[in-house]
């Protein structure tokens, strides 16, 4: 799977939020008690399925809303052809 295909519907805006808060990735990782590698995966949108606990921790540390971090972007999928019965 190409990296630009990951997270088709959900974009993580960590770079934007960090810039607004004047915080580095390293500072965020330290405050979250996690590795810089984890933060980098979110920063560069390399996460296939964002972890809700991690997103909540980021929001607490960054004092922001989930909607500041996550954006839903409509993909080009034709939903009519992919209907699922429940």
N, C-alpha and C positions, 0 to 999 in steps of 0.2 A: 504494500500500500504506500503510495506516495505521501510525503509529509503534508502536501497541500490538500490531500483528501481526508486527513485526520480531522476530527472535530468539525465536520462539514456544517452542522447546524449551530454549534456553540463555539463562540470565539471568546478567548480569555484575554481581557484587556489589562493584564498585569503591568505591562510597560507604561501605559497611560496613567494608571493609578499611582505607580511608584514615582513617576515624573511629577505628578501633582503634589505628592506628599514629600518630594525631595528626599527619597529614600533609595538606597542601593539594594540590589538583589542580595548581597552579602548581609546587609543589616537586617533585611526581612527574614532571611534564613536563620540568623542568630536569634531574633526575637521570637520566631516560631519554633525554635529548637528543632530544626530540620536541616537537611543538607542543602548546599547550594545547587547540587544536581537536581533535586526535586523542584526547587524554585525555578531553575532554568527550564525545566520541561514545561512548566506553566507559562513562563515568560515568553518562550518561543512557540507556544501552542503545539507542543509535541505530545500532549495528553490525549489519549483516545476517549477516555471516559473520566471526566473530572470527579474527584473524590469530594463528596459533600462535606466531610469533616475538614478536609484541607481548605476548602473554599471558606468555610465558616471561620477557621483559624486565621486565614488571611484577612478576612473582613474585620475580625476583632483587632488584630495587630495594626491594620491600616485605617481603622475607624471609618469604614465605608460600608455601603450596602452591597448586597450580592449583585444587584443590577449595575453597579459600577464596575464589577469584575467580569461579569458574563453578559454576552450579547448573543441573541438568537439571530442567525442569518439564514434566511430561506434558501434552501438548496434548489437545484434544478430537477429534483425528482418529481415525476408525474404521479401524484398521489392516487389518481383514478385507477392507474394500472397496478397499484400495489395495495389495494384495499384488503383488509383482514377482517374476517368475521370473528366476533367474540361471543 
